[in-house]
């Protein structure tokens, strides 16, 4: 069984699945992000590194990992990994390309709606005890319906945002 090191916090269900499968793994438990030197210390006998976008995996780090065979990046991209150096060392690099698409699109639409309906302003007023009573135009916001939403980049996340915005009867303009 491969020795696995997890360099970033993952959902508890991921660790539970590894334990259930009998995987020999160790997870970073420090506060904050792991430093490059800490990561290098743990990679001397590691065969599989599970990491996230917050952890840079540089050529210098890879040089300290002679047994490394796979880097599994928990995230849609792999900008944090020196893929050229990994390939030169014979290390496979994988990612989870759709892991955050739905959540990111939902949060994007939630933020659009929050701005249109002045949610944070209203929350701040209510928490500050500034509410003096309702009036017809009090905190009058705007509907998303009939508005035009611009999307920069029509990849997976852009398409997911467009799908959700379209459900609000908004016009969509995008650029690739």
Residue pairs with C-beta under 8 A, 6 or more apart in sequence:
1 22
1 23
1 24
2 23
2 24
2 47
2 48
2 69
2 70
3 24
3 25
3 26
3 45
3 46
3 47
3 48
3 67
4 18
4 23
4 24
4 25
4 26
4 46
4 47
4 48
4 49
4 50
5 25
5 26
5 27
5 28
5 42
5 43
5 46
5 48
5 49
5 50
6 15
6 25
6 26
6 27
6 28
6 50
6 51
7 28
7 34
7 39
7 42
7 49
7 50
7 51
7 52
7 55
8 28
8 33
8 34
8 50
8 51
8 52
8 54
8 55
8 74
9 28
9 52
10 27
10 50
10 52
10 74
14 74
15 25
15 27
18 25
25 50
26 42
28 34
28 38
28 42
30 38
33 54
33 55
34 55
36 56
36 58
36 60
36 61
39 55
39 57
39 61
40 60
40 61
40 64
40 65
43 49
43 61
43 64
43 65
43 68
44 64
44 65
44 66
44 67
45 67
46 65
46 67
46 68
47 67
47 68
47 69
47 70
48 68
48 69
48 70
48 71
48 72
49 57
49 65
49 68
49 70
49 71
49 72
50 72
50 74
51 57
51 71
51 72
51 73
51 74
51 80
51 81
52 73
52 74
52 75
52 80
53 73
53 75
53 77
53 79
53 80
54 80
55 80
56 80
56 81
57 71
57 80
57 81
57 82
57 86
58 82
58 85
59 82
59 84
59 85
62 68
62 82
62 85
62 86
62 89
62 91
63 89
65 89
65 91
68 89
68 91
69 90
69 91
69 92
70 91
70 92
70 93
70 94
71 81
71 86
71 91
71 92
71 93
71 94
72 94
72 95
73 80
73 81
73 93
73 94
73 95
73 96
74 96
74 99
75 95
75 96
75 99
75 100
76 95
76 96
76 97
76 98
76 99
76 100
76 101
76 156
77 95
78 93
78 95
81 93
83 93
86 92
86 93
87 93
97 156
98 156
100 157
101 156
101 157
101 160
102 160
104 157
104 160
105 157
105 160
105 161
105 163
105 164
106 164
108 157
108 161
108 164
109 161
109 164
109 165
109 168
112 144
112 149
112 165
113 119
113 144
114 120
116 141
116 142
116 143
116 144
116 147
117 141
117 142
118 139
118 141
121 139
122 139
125 131
125 139
144 165
144 168
144 169
144 170
145 168
145 169
145 170
146 169
146 170
146 171
147 170
147 171
148 170
148 171
148 172
148 173
149 161
149 162
149 165
149 170
149 171
149 172
149 173
150 173
150 174
150 175
151 158
151 161
151 162
151 165
151 172
151 173
151 174
151 175
152 158
152 174
152 175
153 174
153 175
153 176
154 162
154 174
154 175
154 176
158 174
162 172
162 174
165 172
166 172
